[in-house]
């Protein structure tokens, strides 16, 4: 394969959006990939919600409180979804 024949890869976020678009026909593998993405996102939502709950329940004076707050701060910027955990997604027009 020559360099001239190579094609530029599509951005990752564009591929994920296409996989999750219910209006687009999909192959069996794409359906499986979309289900797995949703399952992992739901798991991330649950884990992050648990982390937030642990932070609200931990006494401020204990060592775990600072550790939990730091974990929340670190995870907030790397969150899989751009919206708040467990928020409802508005359907596309």
N, C-alpha and C positions, 0 to 999 in steps of 0.2 A: 504494500500500500504506500503510495506516495504522499508526501506532506500536502500536496495540492488537493488530494482526494479526501483528506481528513475534514470532518465537520466539527463545528464548535458544539460543546455540550450545552444542553439547556440548563438554565438555573434550577437548582434543587427545589426551591419553593414553588416554581412553576410546574414542575413534574408532580409534586405532592398535590397541588391544587387541582390539577387535571385528574389525578387518580380519585380524588374525593368528590369531584363534580358529578352529582347524580344524573345530570342531563346528558352526559357523555356515555356512549355505549362502551362496554369494557369486555375484555377477555376474561376467562375464568381466573387466570393468574392475577389480573388487575383487580378483580373483585376480592380475591384473597388478600392481596396487598393492602387494599383500602380497608378491609375489615381489621387487619393487623395494626394498621396505623391508628385507627379509631380505638382499638383495644388498648394500645400502648398510651395513647393520649388520655383515655379515661383513667388508666392506672396512674399516670403522672398527676392528673387532677386529684385523685384520691390520696395519693401520697403527700402532695403539697397541702391539701386540706388537713390531713392528719398532722403535718408539721406545724401548720398554723394553730390548730387546736392545742397541740402540746405546748406551744409558746404561750398561749393564753392561760393554760392551766398551771404551768410551772411557776413556783414562787419566785419573785424577782431577786431575792437574796441568794438563791442556790446557784451553784456552778452550772447546772444544766440550762438555766434560763439564758445565760449569755451565749452558750453554745448553740442553742436552738435559734436564738435571734440572729446569730451570725450565719447559720445555715439558711434561714429564710432570706436574708439579705443576699447571699451568694446565689441562691436559686432563682430569685425574682427576675434577674436579668437574662437568665438562660431558659426561661419558661418555654415549653413547647408551643403553647398557644399565645396569641397576642392579646387575649382577653383574660379577664379574671377567671380563676378556677371555678368550675361548675356553673358558669354563666351560660345562658341559653343563646344559641346562635340564631340570628335572623335568617330566614330563607332568602335565597337569591331571587331577584325579580324575574 
